[in-house]
Amino acid sequence: MQIYDKKELIMVRKSEPEAALLLPECERLWTADDVSAFLGVPVTTLHQWRYLGQGPTAFRVGRHLRYDPVRVKRWLVESCMGEAG
C-alpha cells in the first residue's frame, strides 16, 4: 500500500486555481450520486455546472469526481444567500 501526501492527490483544473489551496475537510468524500441526492438535482446538472465553472468544487481522484460534503453545504448556503440578496 502506497501512502500519498494530500497535496499529491489534488489535480486542479486551470479554471479552479483556488481549489489547490483547499484540501478536503472531511473523512469521506461524496460521489456525484451523493451530491445529486443531497441537492435534489440530476447528476447531469452537476456535470454541467462543473463545465460552466459553477456549482460546488469537485476533486479528481484518478478519473473519478469527488466532493467534500463540508464544501457542498457551504456552497449551498452561499448560493442561497447570493440569490436572497
C-alpha positions as CSV (number, residue, x, y, z in Angstrom):
1,M,0.0,0.0,0.0
2,Q,1.4,3.3,-1.0
3,I,0.9,6.4,1.1
4,Y,0.4,9.8,-0.6
5,D,0.6,13.3,0.7
6,K,-2.8,15.1,0.4
7,K,-1.2,17.6,-1.9
8,E,-0.3,14.9,-4.4
9,L,-3.9,13.7,-4.6
10,I,-5.3,17.1,-5.8
11,M,-5.4,17.7,-9.5
12,V,-6.8,21.1,-10.2
13,R,-8.4,22.3,-13.4
14,K,-7.0,25.5,-14.8
15,S,-10.3,27.2,-14.1
16,E,-10.1,26.4,-10.4
17,P,-6.8,27.6,-9.1
18,E,-8.2,28.3,-5.6
19,A,-9.0,24.6,-5.2
20,A,-5.3,23.8,-4.9
21,L,-5.2,25.6,-1.6
22,L,-8.3,23.9,-0.2
23,L,-7.8,20.4,1.0
24,P,-10.9,18.3,1.8
25,E,-12.1,18.9,5.4
26,C,-14.0,15.6,5.8
27,E,-13.2,11.9,6.4
28,R,-15.2,10.6,3.4
29,L,-15.7,12.4,0.0
30,W,-19.1,12.3,-1.7
31,T,-19.7,10.9,-5.1
32,A,-21.7,12.8,-7.8
33,D,-24.6,10.5,-6.8
34,D,-24.3,11.5,-3.2
35,V,-24.3,15.2,-4.1
36,S,-27.1,14.7,-6.5
37,A,-29.3,13.1,-3.8
38,F,-28.4,15.8,-1.3
39,L,-29.1,18.8,-3.6
40,G,-32.0,17.1,-5.4
41,V,-30.6,17.7,-8.8
42,P,-29.6,15.2,-11.6
43,V,-26.0,14.2,-11.9
44,T,-26.0,15.7,-15.4
45,T,-26.7,19.1,-13.8
46,L,-23.6,18.7,-11.6
47,H,-21.5,17.9,-14.7
48,Q,-23.0,20.9,-16.5
49,W,-22.3,23.2,-13.5
50,R,-18.7,21.9,-13.4
51,Y,-18.3,22.5,-17.2
52,L,-19.6,26.1,-16.7
53,G,-17.4,26.7,-13.6
54,Q,-20.5,26.9,-11.3
55,G,-21.6,24.6,-8.5
56,P,-19.7,23.1,-5.7
57,T,-16.0,22.4,-6.1
58,A,-15.1,18.8,-7.1
59,F,-11.8,16.9,-6.8
60,R,-10.4,14.4,-9.2
61,V,-9.4,11.2,-7.6
62,G,-8.0,9.3,-10.6
63,R,-10.7,9.5,-13.1
64,H,-13.5,9.9,-10.6
65,L,-15.1,13.2,-9.3
66,R,-15.4,13.5,-5.6
67,Y,-17.0,16.3,-3.5
68,D,-16.2,17.5,0.0
69,P,-19.5,17.5,1.9
70,V,-18.5,20.4,4.0
71,R,-17.8,22.5,0.9
72,V,-21.0,21.3,-0.8
73,K,-23.1,22.5,2.2
74,R,-21.1,25.8,2.3
75,W,-21.7,26.3,-1.4
76,L,-25.4,25.7,-0.9
77,V,-25.6,28.3,1.8
78,E,-23.6,30.9,-0.1
79,S,-25.5,30.4,-3.3
80,C,-28.8,30.8,-1.4
81,M,-27.5,33.9,0.3
82,G,-26.5,35.3,-3.1
83,E,-30.0,34.8,-4.5
84,A,-31.6,36.3,-1.4
85,G,-29.5,39.5,-1.6
